[in-house]
């Protein structure tokens, strides 16, 4: 299986990982799922928004880049009826 380098970067951290995966689609899924998991942790720790760039370096030197964002905002339901 080919080896892919997956990088997740935002303003607070950089994470790199090399993984043997079946194909580019599997590498993309792995990178995006990883970024979402990191974002969920940061949002649960009180950050209102999370954003990161996911870069997949593929076989043959091709590069794929994605932006992953997530956020949570409390809704103001004060004064709302039953």
C-alpha beads as a LAMMPS data file, in Angstrom:
LAMMPS data file: protein, C-alpha beads

82 atoms
81 bonds

1 atom types
1 bond types

-500.0 500.0 xlo xhi
-500.0 500.0 ylo yhi
-500.0 500.0 zlo zhi

Masses

1 110.0

Atoms # bond

1 1 1 0.000 0.000 0.000
2 1 1 1.200 3.535 -0.697
3 1 1 2.260 5.860 2.117
4 1 1 0.506 9.226 2.500
5 1 1 1.629 12.160 4.621
6 1 1 -1.330 13.788 6.382
7 1 1 -0.865 17.240 7.929
8 1 1 -3.405 19.143 10.035
9 1 1 -2.557 22.787 10.821
10 1 1 -4.372 25.557 12.645
11 1 1 -3.305 28.546 14.747
12 1 1 -2.608 26.392 17.808
13 1 1 -0.954 23.230 16.525
14 1 1 0.519 21.249 13.673
15 1 1 0.143 17.483 13.419
16 1 1 1.899 15.264 10.871
17 1 1 1.358 11.592 10.299
18 1 1 2.517 9.133 7.666
19 1 1 0.139 6.265 7.038
20 1 1 -0.042 3.378 4.631
21 1 1 -3.511 3.600 3.160
22 1 1 -5.296 1.970 0.267
23 1 1 -5.724 5.074 -1.899
24 1 1 -6.091 8.860 -2.001
25 1 1 -9.756 8.698 -0.960
26 1 1 -8.817 6.787 2.197
27 1 1 -6.072 9.328 2.975
28 1 1 -8.509 12.209 2.498
29 1 1 -11.060 10.543 4.786
30 1 1 -8.427 9.862 7.450
31 1 1 -7.169 13.457 7.403
32 1 1 -10.609 15.059 7.519
33 1 1 -11.854 12.701 10.250
34 1 1 -8.753 13.491 12.306
35 1 1 -9.271 17.236 11.958
36 1 1 -12.940 16.918 12.936
37 1 1 -11.996 14.905 16.032
38 1 1 -9.466 17.564 17.072
39 1 1 -12.067 20.271 16.437
40 1 1 -14.665 18.465 18.551
41 1 1 -12.195 18.306 21.451
42 1 1 -11.379 22.004 21.175
43 1 1 -15.042 23.027 20.957
44 1 1 -15.925 20.860 23.970
45 1 1 -13.071 22.596 25.824
46 1 1 -14.764 25.967 25.254
47 1 1 -13.478 27.219 21.917
48 1 1 -16.434 28.586 19.929
49 1 1 -14.894 27.848 16.513
50 1 1 -12.331 25.514 15.014
51 1 1 -10.631 25.744 11.662
52 1 1 -7.760 23.783 10.182
53 1 1 -6.082 23.053 6.889
54 1 1 -5.683 19.391 6.011
55 1 1 -2.972 18.593 3.467
56 1 1 -2.572 15.159 1.879
57 1 1 0.751 14.563 0.137
58 1 1 0.117 11.731 -2.281
59 1 1 2.140 9.261 -4.247
60 1 1 3.972 11.016 -7.053
61 1 1 4.189 14.303 -5.179
62 1 1 0.604 15.408 -5.788
63 1 1 -0.951 17.495 -3.029
64 1 1 -4.569 17.811 -1.945
65 1 1 -5.656 20.559 0.468
66 1 1 -8.906 20.940 2.404
67 1 1 -10.294 23.410 4.923
68 1 1 -12.172 21.875 7.854
69 1 1 -14.289 24.094 10.106
70 1 1 -16.649 23.483 12.989
71 1 1 -18.298 25.649 15.575
72 1 1 -20.863 25.733 18.316
73 1 1 -22.857 28.735 19.443
74 1 1 -25.264 28.819 22.321
75 1 1 -28.704 30.020 21.298
76 1 1 -30.411 32.639 23.400
77 1 1 -33.798 31.161 24.210
78 1 1 -34.586 33.510 27.099
79 1 1 -38.157 34.718 26.954
80 1 1 -39.200 32.012 24.519
81 1 1 -42.566 30.440 25.133
82 1 1 -43.116 26.833 26.195

Bonds

1 1 1 2
2 1 2 3
3 1 3 4
4 1 4 5
5 1 5 6
6 1 6 7
7 1 7 8
8 1 8 9
9 1 9 10
10 1 10 11
11 1 11 12
12 1 12 13
13 1 13 14
14 1 14 15
15 1 15 16
16 1 16 17
17 1 17 18
18 1 18 19
19 1 19 20
20 1 20 21
21 1 21 22
22 1 22 23
23 1 23 24
24 1 24 25
25 1 25 26
26 1 26 27
27 1 27 28
28 1 28 29
29 1 29 30
30 1 30 31
31 1 31 32
32 1 32 33
33 1 33 34
34 1 34 35
35 1 35 36
36 1 36 37
37 1 37 38
38 1 38 39
39 1 39 40
40 1 40 41
41 1 41 42
42 1 42 43
43 1 43 44
44 1 44 45
45 1 45 46
46 1 46 47
47 1 47 48
48 1 48 49
49 1 49 50
50 1 50 51
51 1 51 52
52 1 52 53
53 1 53 54
54 1 54 55
55 1 55 56
56 1 56 57
57 1 57 58
58 1 58 59
59 1 59 60
60 1 60 61
61 1 61 62
62 1 62 63
63 1 63 64
64 1 64 65
65 1 65 66
66 1 66 67
67 1 67 68
68 1 68 69
69 1 69 70
70 1 70 71
71 1 71 72
72 1 72 73
73 1 73 74
74 1 74 75
75 1 75 76
76 1 76 77
77 1 77 78
78 1 78 79
79 1 79 80
80 1 80 81
81 1 81 82
